Amino acid sequence: MPNSFYNVKAGFVNIFGKPNAGKSTLLNALIGEKLAIVSSKVQTTRHRIKGFLTTDQYQIIFSDTPGIIEPKYKLHERMMGAVKSALEDADVAMLLVDINDNWEECDAVFSSLRLKVGSIVVLNKIDTADKEKIEAAKAFFSSKSYCKKLVTISALAQNNLQELLDAIVSLLPEGDPFYAEDELTDLSERFFVGEIVREKIFELFEEEIPYQTTVLVHEFKHKSTLIKIGANIIVQRETQKSIIIGEGGKMIKKIGSDARKDIEKFLGQKVFLELFVKVRPKWRENDLFLKEYGYS
Ligand SMILES: Nc1nc2c(ncn2[C@@H]2O[C@H](COP(=O)(O)OP(=O)(O)OP(=O)(O)O)[C@@H](O)[C@H]2O)c(=O)[nH]1
């Protein structure tokens, strides 16, 4: 872990917006050369980490949200549930709107999320709108309950980005940075490995199981020809443990082999992956467990 920080604020910022709202353009503009692109390969269900922005005062970890919003369809609570939980795993939600898009539709989506985390409405592409339109959009969104802050930007023309960063930092919690300044540490590799295993659980099981589960990588050893990884899948109840293991160990084998393939791709090395399932009743409500599992 870095030790040169005397700051600091650090946290996860989730970017949420319809396709084409300008998410990629914005990230590139915000992070520029300072970006440590982590991996586009890691497409985990809760966080898809896109990059870090680290200064001596803060570390922002940008990720985006799974699930495409298609406001033409009626929004199902359950579908939005996954998006909501992803957003609420973050410290700050950035709700990106193309100013030329349909504001009512965007509002319907944002409102349905009933976010509890601080959110910033970011009106993008203001280079394509006149003053009246920008003012009207500001008036429209700033009165909404999810809108803690509102910033108007042009990601393409790189306008008002400092203002946006200031708004983000003002909502970030204080805390030590999660990642080293310059490179990925073993620790973050562990983090991603855990996320990959978690992703497989999301893919293979019904809704309740993934939300009751976390993954803790307890061993990460470089051997001569491979990396030996041991991870615990933590569940809350014995019944969940049997579901994860499956008949004759079928499911846990599947999680293991799917995860191993992705981990090998991510690390670029052969991996020996050993998975265990542990029951920790109410781990989600237990501070010590949460801390141990990296949710402190
Ligand atoms: N005029 C203008 N165009 C922008 C701005 N930001 C993004 N764009 C354009 O909008 C289009 C979509 O931008 P992306 O950054 O790819 O959008 P995205 O949200 O990442 O899209 P998906 O990857 O489909 O989710 C591109 O053609 C961008 O050049 C802006 O501030 N002004």
The ligand as an SDF file (V2000), in Angstrom:
LIG
                    3D

 32 34  0  0  0  0  0  0  0  0999 V2000
  -20.7150   17.2470  -28.8640 N   0  0  0  0  0  0  0  0  0  0  0  0
  -20.3500   16.4150  -27.9060 C   0  0  0  0  0  0  0  0  0  0  0  0
  -20.2770   15.1060  -28.1470 N   0  0  0  0  0  0  0  0  0  0  0  0
  -19.9060   14.2920  -27.1490 C   0  0  0  0  0  0  0  0  0  0  0  0
  -19.6000   14.7770  -25.8490 C   0  0  0  0  0  0  0  0  0  0  0  0
  -19.2720   13.7190  -25.0610 N   0  0  0  0  0  0  0  0  0  0  0  0
  -19.3650   12.6250  -25.8540 C   0  0  0  0  0  0  0  0  0  0  0  0
  -19.7360   12.9670  -27.1060 N   0  0  0  0  0  0  0  0  0  0  0  0
  -19.9610   12.0830  -28.2420 C   0  0  0  0  0  0  0  0  0  0  0  0
  -21.0170   11.1980  -27.9560 O   0  0  0  0  0  0  0  0  0  0  0  0
  -20.7750    9.9140  -28.5410 C   0  0  0  0  0  0  0  0  0  0  0  0
  -20.8530    8.8550  -27.4740 C   0  0  0  0  0  0  0  0  0  0  0  0
  -19.7930    9.0320  -26.5620 O   0  0  0  0  0  0  0  0  0  0  0  0
  -19.1940    7.8380  -25.6830 P   0  0  0  0  0  0  0  0  0  0  0  0
  -18.2050    8.4290  -24.7900 O   0  0  0  0  0  0  0  0  0  0  0  0
  -18.7870    6.7130  -26.5650 O   0  0  0  0  0  0  0  0  0  0  0  0
  -20.5150    7.4210  -24.8990 O   0  0  0  0  0  0  0  0  0  0  0  0
  -20.7380    6.2150  -23.8910 P   0  0  0  0  0  0  0  0  0  0  0  0
  -21.7310    6.6790  -22.9230 O   0  0  0  0  0  0  0  0  0  0  0  0
  -19.4290    5.7040  -23.3960 O   0  0  0  0  0  0  0  0  0  0  0  0
  -21.3950    5.1860  -24.8420 O   0  0  0  0  0  0  0  0  0  0  0  0
  -21.5200    3.5970  -24.6760 P   0  0  0  0  0  0  0  0  0  0  0  0
  -20.1190    3.0550  -24.7230 O   0  0  0  0  0  0  0  0  0  0  0  0
  -22.3760    3.2170  -25.8460 O   0  0  0  0  0  0  0  0  0  0  0  0
  -22.1880    3.3580  -23.3620 O   0  0  0  0  0  0  0  0  0  0  0  0
  -19.4150   10.0270  -29.2110 C   0  0  0  0  0  0  0  0  0  0  0  0
  -19.6150   10.3010  -30.5710 O   0  0  0  0  0  0  0  0  0  0  0  0
  -18.7630   11.2010  -28.5050 C   0  0  0  0  0  0  0  0  0  0  0  0
  -17.8100   11.8640  -29.3000 O   0  0  0  0  0  0  0  0  0  0  0  0
  -19.6840   16.1940  -25.6400 C   0  0  0  0  0  0  0  0  0  0  0  0
  -19.4320   16.7240  -24.5490 O   0  0  0  0  0  0  0  0  0  0  0  0
  -20.0660   16.9450  -26.6890 N   0  0  0  0  0  0  0  0  0  0  0  0
  1  2  1  0
  2  3  2  0
  2 32  1  0
  3  4  1  0
  4  5  2  0
  4  8  1  0
  5  6  1  0
  5 30  1  0
  6  7  2  0
  7  8  1  0
  8  9  1  0
  9 10  1  0
  9 28  1  0
 10 11  1  0
 11 12  1  0
 11 26  1  0
 12 13  1  0
 13 14  1  0
 14 15  2  0
 14 16  1  0
 14 17  1  0
 17 18  1  0
 18 19  2  0
 18 20  1  0
 18 21  1  0
 21 22  1  0
 22 23  2  0
 22 24  1  0
 22 25  1  0
 26 27  1  0
 26 28  1  0
 28 29  1  0
 30 31  2  0
 30 32  1  0
M  END
$$$$
